[in-house]
Amino acid sequence: MNSQKFHPFEDRFSRDMRNGLSSALAEAVETGNGKMLDKLQKDFASRKLAPCYRDYLKDRSARYEKALQLIEMDQHPIQQAVVLWNQGLFFEVHEVLEHAWYHAKGETKLTLQALIRAAGVYVKLEYGYIDAAHKIAGKS
């Protein structure tokens, strides 16, 4: 039995894979160019990966494809984040909104920050960090 599992909070390769893919997705959403994402997905797929990594890549690739079909370039980042949210891509919501948050001001900045934190709650819950999720939820 293979006890290895995808866990970005405890496993460096899991974290690198998640972060790399989500950053490439955020770039594809922002620019409309998915070449970097495609290249990264193909690079990971060409490796001899443990089943947990292969499953994560397959799952994320399918959800990314669906999200990118629904996201429009001229949409507000919050609308783009809703598409990602509906696909269960909470870490990716954080990535996309963070780009907008850097340049936002006033109430918009606070709204984006709250949405980023709310997505973070689901990321923490996915990996069993209940107490951390509750703390983030209170802040959001």
C-alpha positions in Angstrom: 0.0 0.0 0.0 1.3 3.4 -1.0 1.0 5.8 1.9 2.4 8.8 0.0 -0.2 11.6 -0.3 -0.4 15.0 -1.9 0.0 17.5 0.9 1.4 20.9 0.2 1.7 21.8 3.9 4.0 18.8 4.6 5.6 17.8 1.3 7.9 20.1 -0.7 7.1 18.6 -4.1 3.4 18.9 -3.5 3.8 22.5 -2.6 6.0 23.2 -5.6 3.6 21.5 -7.9 0.5 23.3 -6.5 2.2 26.7 -6.5 3.7 26.3 -10.0 0.4 25.2 -11.5 -1.6 27.8 -9.8 0.8 30.6 -10.8 0.7 29.5 -14.4 -3.1 29.4 -14.3 -3.2 32.9 -12.8 -1.0 34.1 -15.7 -3.3 32.4 -18.2 -6.3 34.1 -16.6 -4.6 37.5 -16.6 -3.1 37.3 -20.1 -5.3 34.9 -22.0 -2.2 33.0 -22.9 -2.1 29.4 -21.5 1.3 28.4 -23.1 3.1 28.5 -19.8 0.4 26.4 -18.1 0.3 23.9 -20.9 4.1 23.6 -20.8 4.2 23.1 -17.1 1.4 20.5 -17.2 3.2 18.6 -20.0 6.5 18.8 -18.0 4.8 17.3 -14.9 3.0 14.7 -17.0 6.2 13.5 -18.6 7.8 12.7 -15.3 7.5 9.4 -13.4 5.2 10.7 -10.7 3.8 8.9 -7.7 0.1 8.2 -8.0 -0.8 11.1 -5.6 1.0 13.6 -7.8 -0.4 12.1 -11.0 -3.9 12.2 -9.6 -3.5 15.8 -8.5 -2.2 16.9 -11.9 -5.1 15.1 -13.7 -7.7 16.6 -11.4 -6.3 20.1 -11.6 -5.8 20.0 -15.4 -9.4 19.0 -15.9 -10.7 21.7 -13.6 -8.3 24.3 -15.1 -9.5 23.5 -18.6 -13.1 23.9 -17.6 -12.5 27.2 -15.7 -10.5 28.7 -18.6 -13.4 27.9 -21.0 -15.7 29.9 -18.7 -13.4 32.9 -17.8 -13.4 35.9 -20.1 -10.5 38.3 -20.4 -12.6 41.4 -19.8 -14.2 40.0 -16.6 -13.5 41.6 -13.3 -11.1 39.5 -11.2 -13.9 38.8 -8.7 -16.0 37.3 -11.6 -13.0 35.2 -12.6 -12.5 34.1 -9.0 -16.2 33.0 -8.9 -15.6 30.7 -11.8 -12.5 29.3 -10.0 -14.5 29.0 -6.8 -17.2 27.1 -8.5 -14.6 24.6 -9.7 -13.3 24.1 -6.1 -10.0 25.8 -7.0 -9.6 27.8 -3.8 -5.8 28.1 -3.8 -6.1 29.4 -7.4 -8.8 31.9 -6.3 -6.2 33.3 -3.9 -3.6 33.5 -6.8 -5.9 35.4 -9.1 -7.3 37.8 -6.6 -3.9 38.5 -5.1 -2.8 40.1 -8.4 -5.8 42.5 -8.3 -5.4 43.1 -4.5 -1.9 44.5 -5.0 -3.3 47.4 -7.1 -6.7 47.9 -5.4 -7.5 50.6 -2.9 -10.2 51.3 -0.3 -13.2 49.1 0.0 -12.2 47.1 -3.1 -8.9 46.2 -1.5 -10.7 45.1 1.7 -13.3 43.1 -0.3 -10.5 41.3 -2.2 -8.7 40.6 1.0 -11.8 39.1 2.6 -12.3 36.8 -0.5 -8.7 35.7 -0.5 -9.0 34.8 3.2 -12.3 33.0 2.6 -10.6 30.9 -0.1 -7.8 30.2 2.4 -10.3 28.8 4.8 -11.2 26.1 2.3 -7.6 25.4 1.5 -6.9 24.8 5.2 -10.0 22.7 5.6 -9.0 20.5 2.6 -5.9 19.4 4.5 -7.4 19.1 7.9 -6.2 22.3 9.5 -9.5 23.1 11.3 -8.2 25.5 13.9 -6.3 27.5 11.3 -9.4 27.6 9.1 -11.4 29.0 12.0 -8.9 31.7 12.6 -8.8 32.7 8.9 -12.6 32.6 8.7 -12.8 35.0 11.7 -10.5 37.5 9.9 -12.3 37.2 6.6 
